Amino acid sequence: MVLVFSSIGPWALGAIMSTLGKTSIWYKLSIYFYLHFQYNAWFLLGILGVVFYLFQKLKLTYQPRDFKRFFYLLNSGVILSFFLSTYWTNPPIVFYLLGGLGVILLLFAFYQLFAFILRNKYQLKAGLSSFNYQILKITGILLVGKIFMQSLTAMPFFADLAFENLDFVIGYLHWVFLGFVSLALFGFLNWLKLIRLSKKAFYLYLSGFVISEILIFYKGFVLWLGLPFFSSYFMILVLVSALIPIAVGWIIGLNLRKNE
């Protein structure tokens, strides 16, 4: 359902380009609509679905009443937080209020989720291997970072900054997909024994991700604050980013050998 809903954005591009052109605000809004409901709905809800499956398997009781509250807070927040993506158009004040309300709802939802996890952290630790528990903690930290960055854009200053500085947007998208989503999938697939995950390959991937994120955000801050920019930046970024496909290839090769 979410995938179909998010596809409204790309489907609208043809009509927008043929009538209003690429310079229209509707062109970028349709792209932001697609990205928002992919990254902040489809990816996020998919991962959280597996998280609640994990809770069930480890016999962690999430009360139906609490889950219902979390469900409505999360989904309402996801829908309303789309209005954060409209701030760069200087919309009517109601759009700012709706976007801000979306962030508040999301903060309440994740406060409830993290409170539950912290109350049951010893049971989680006992039910998972030390490696899988470590991955869970890392993905939790990345999720907190995602929520923090998204919440910042509820303030018009940071919303305009993100719109004007593409590196911050790229850094955020990489943080969500290459970081939170990919690492969570590694952990879940390893926990379900669908893949064999090498610790060395995992930490190689994590190193490539962390260093490349630092470099991407560094470039954003350099352009924003007018700081010095070293000439070998792009070469270093390429070399560091290469660690990610190397690690993925390592994991694939390990699992292909296992099936022989």
C-alpha positions, 0 to 999 in steps of 0.5 A: 500500500505504501509503495503504491501511495509513494508512486503517485510522485513519479507518476505525476512527474510526466504531467508536471513536466509537460504542463508546468516544466522542471522549474515548477515547485511541483516537480521537486515536491513530487520527488520529495513526496516519493522519497518521503514515503519510501524512506520514512514509511516503506523502509522504516515500517518494514524494519519495524515490522521485523522488530516486532516479530523479534519481540514476539519470538523472544516472548517480549510482551508489547501490550495491544493497547500500547501497540495500537497507540504506537501504530496510530502515533507513528502512521499519523506522524509519517503522513504529517511530517511530509509537510516538512518537505514543503517548507522550502516553498514558504507555504502557508502557516498551516503547513508549518504547523502540520509538519511540526505536529508530525514531528511531535507525533513521531517523537512520542511514538519512538519514545514509547518504542525505545522505552519498551526496548530499554525496559526489556534490554536484558531479555533482548541481550539474553535472547540474542547472540552478542554479535546480533545484540551489537548490531541491534544497538548500532541500528538503534543509534542510527535510528535515533540519528535519523529521528534527530535529523528529521526533527531538525527540519521542523525548524524553517532555518534547517529546512532551508539549509537542507534544501540549499545544501544537497550534501546534507540531503545525500548524507541523510539518505545514505544514513537511512538506507546504507546505515539504518536499513542495511545494517538492520537487514544484516542483523535480522538475516543473520539472526534468522540464519538466512545468511552467514554474516562475517564479523570482519565483513560487517565491520568493514561495511560499517567502517566504509559507511561511517567514514563516507558519512563523515566526508559527506557531511564534512563537505556540507559543512564546508560549503555552509560555513566556508571552511577549508576544503582539501583537494584529495577529498573526492579520491578519498571518498571514492576509496572509502566508499569502495569498502562498502561493495567490497564488504557486500561482495565478501558476504555474498562470496561467503554465503555462496561457498556455504551453499556449495 
